[in-house]
C-alpha cells in the first residue's frame, strides 16, 4: 500500500476567526456551492458544533442538490462553527457558549458526576453577539448571500442554543433546526424564554422551526413535544413549527437519520 497524499475537500475554506467578543477563537469551515449564485444570493446554513457536523451537512447538501427537483434540497453555503482544542476543552467551551446566563444553576443527578462549576456556563449572549456582529458580517462581505434565507442548526446543547437564539433574537435567522435540544438544562429554563418570546407584541416575520428527537431519548421526547405544542398554539403569528420523532433512534444516532429532512426543511422554501 502506498499513501499518496492527504484528502482535501474541494470548494471548502478554513479560517481561524479570533473574536473580540469572547477574547478567543473559533474554527470556521466554509463550503461553497459549485453552481452559480442565484440573483438573490445563496442560502446559508450555520452549523453549530462544526467539529462534528460541518462535513456531514456539506455532503448532504452537495449530493442531494444535484437533483433538487426530486430531493427538494437546494444548494447552499455551509458555515461550520467549531471549537478548537482537545475533547475536554471543547466540551467545556460548549457548556459555556451554548448556555444562557443565570444567577443559579440546577444540575440533574445524571450530570453531577462531571463536577461542573457555575463559571463554566452562561456565555450564550456573548456567543450570539459574536455570530451576529462578527461572523455573519464577514460571511456576507465575502460571499453572495440571500439574507432572507439563513438557517441555524444545532444538536443537543447547541440545539438548546438554537432555541434560545430563536426566542431572544428571532431576526437573526429565518429558519431554526433544533435536533434533540437539551431542554432539560437548568431545570428547563428555556421555557421562560419561550414565554417571553410568545408575549412579544411584534415579531417582524414568521420564523420556521424544525424540532426532531429520537424515539429512544426518553424524557427528551416529552420535553420537545411540550415546547412544540406551546409554539403551535401561536404558530400563525410567531413560528411555523414542525416536529418529528425518529423511530428507533437515540441521542447520538438521531442526527444522521434526520439530516436530509432537516436540510430539506431549511433549503426548500
N, C-alpha and C positions, 0 to 999 in steps of 0.2 A: 504494500500500500504506500502511495506517495501523497503527502499533503501538499496541495498545490497553492494554497493561499487561504485567506480568511473570507468568509461570506459577508457581503455588504448589501444593504437594502437600496435599491435604485429609487430615485426621486425622493430621497429622505435626507433631512438635515438634522444635525445635533448641535445644541447650544448648552453652555453653562451660563445661566442667567442669574446674575447677582441682583439682589433686591435691597433697596434702602428701607423698605417697609419692615423687614424682619432681620436685616443685617445678616443674611445668609444667602444661599444659592440653591437653584433647582436645576435638575437635568431636564431639558426641554427637547423633545423629539418632534419633528415636523414631517408628515407625509404629504407630498404634493401630488395632485391628480395629473394624469398623463393627458387627459383631454383638455381642449381649450376652455378658458373660463367663460361661463355664461355672461350675458350682458350685465346682469346684476351682481356678478361675482360668485365665488364658490361658497357653498355652505361650509360651516366649520363645526367639528366635534372636539370639544376639550375633554380629554380623558384624564381623570384623577387616578392616582396610583399608576402613573405611566410606566414605572419599572415593570409592572406585571401585565398591563393590559394594552399598552400602545400598539405593539406589533399585532396583537390579536385583532383589534379594531381595524387597523390598517389593512390587514389581509382580507377581512370580511368585506370591507368596502371595495377594495381593489378587485377581488374576484367577482363579486356579485354585481357591481356597477357595470360590468362589461355587457350584461344583458338586463339592463334596468327595466324594460317593458315587462319582463317576466318575474324578476326578483323584487322589483319595487325598491331597490337600493340604488340611490343616485350617488354620483361621485362627490367627494368632499375632501377638504383639507382636514387632516387629523393632527391634533396637538396633544402630545403626551406630556404631563407634568409629573415628574418623578423626583423622589428624594435621594440624594447621593449618600453614599456610605454603606457600611456593613448592615446586616439584617437587624441587629439590635438597635442601631442608631436610627434606621428607617422606621422601625416600629415606634420609637419614642417620638419621632417627628410627626408621624401620622396622628398619634393621640393628641399632640399639641395642635397641629394645623386643622384638624377636622372636627374639633370640639369647641362649642361656644363658651365664652367666658361666664363664670358663675361664682357666686360667693361661697358656695359649698358644693361638694361632690358626694354622691351616694354610689357606692360600689356594690353590685351584687356579689354573692359569695363566690361565684364561679371565676371572678376576675381578681379577687383579693390576693390570690397566690402570686400575682405579678408585682405586688408591693408598690402600687402606684403612688406618686406624690402629686399633690394638687398643682404644684408649679409646672408640672408636665402637661397640663391641659389648658384649654381656653384661648387658643391662638386663632380661632376661626375668623374673627374680624380682620386681623392683620393679613391672614392668608387671602381672604376675599378681596381686601384692598389691593394686594399685590396683583391678583388676577385682573381686577378692574382697571387699575391705574398704571400698571407697568407691562404686564404680559399682553393683554388684549390690544392696547395701542401699538405695541411692537408688531404683533401679527397683522394688524390692519394696515400698518405702514408698509410692510414688506410685500403683502400679497393682495390679490383681488378678492375681497371678502364681501359676501352678502350679509350685511349687518342685521337683516331681518330673519336670518336662518342660522342661528347659533345655538349649539347644544352643549349641555354639561352632563358628563357621565361619571357615575361613581358606584362603587360596590362596598358593602359593609360599612365601615366607619366613613369612607368617602361617599357612600350612598346617603348616610345621615347628613353629611355636609351638603350634599346636593339638595336635600330637602330644606336645610337651613338657609341655603342661598336663595332658593325659591321664595321662602317665607319672609326673608329680610330684604332682599334686593331683586325682586322679580323682573326688573327691567334689564338685567344683565344678559339673560338668555331667553330665547323663545321656547326652548324645549329642554326638559329635565328628565334624565334617565337614572332612576334610583334602584339599584339591584340589591336586594336583601339589606335594606338600610338598617343600621343599628339603632332603631327607635328606642330600645331599652335604655340607652345611655343616660346616666344621671337621673334615674327614676323617671324616664320618659319625658324629659324636659322639652323635647321638640313639640309636644302638644301645646305648650304655652305659646311658642312661636307660631304654630298653626292657627290658634285662635286669634292672635294679634293680626295675622295676615288676613283672616276672614273678616275681621272687624274694620279693616281699612275701608275708607269711604270710596276710594278710587284706585283701580288697578288699570294702568294705561291700556293694555290689551290683554285679552285672554291668553294665558300660557298653557302649555301642554306638558303633561307629566305621565310617564310610564313607571309604575312600580311593579317589580317582579320579585318573586320569592320562591325558594324550593319547597316542595311538598313536605320534605323531611326536616324542615327547620324549626319545628315545634312552635314555641311561643312567638317566634318572629313572624309566622304566618298570621296569627291573630293580631299582632301589633300593626302589621302592614294593612290588614283589612280595616282596622279601626280608622287609620288615617285616611284610607281611600274612601270609606263610607262618609266620613265627615266632609271631605272635599267634594264628593259627588252631590251632596246636598246643596252646594253652591257653585257647581262647575259651569253653569251657564254664564256666570259673571266673573268668575275668578280663574278656574283651571279646568281644562278638558282633560280628565283623568282616566287612565286605563290601568287595569290590574290583571296580572297573570300569575298563576301558580304553576310552576314547572313540575309535572308528575315525576315522582321518584328521585328528585334531586335534593342534594344537601347544600350547605353553605358554600362549599368550595366548588362543587360540580355544577351549580346553577349558572355560572357565568357563561361557559361555552354553549350551554343549552339554549340560553335566551338571547345570545348576541345578535343573531340575524333578525329576530323580532324587534329588538331594541333599535338596531340601525335602520330598519325599515320605518319604524315609528319616527325616527329623527329626520330622515332624508326624504321621505315620500310625502311631501306637503307643498 
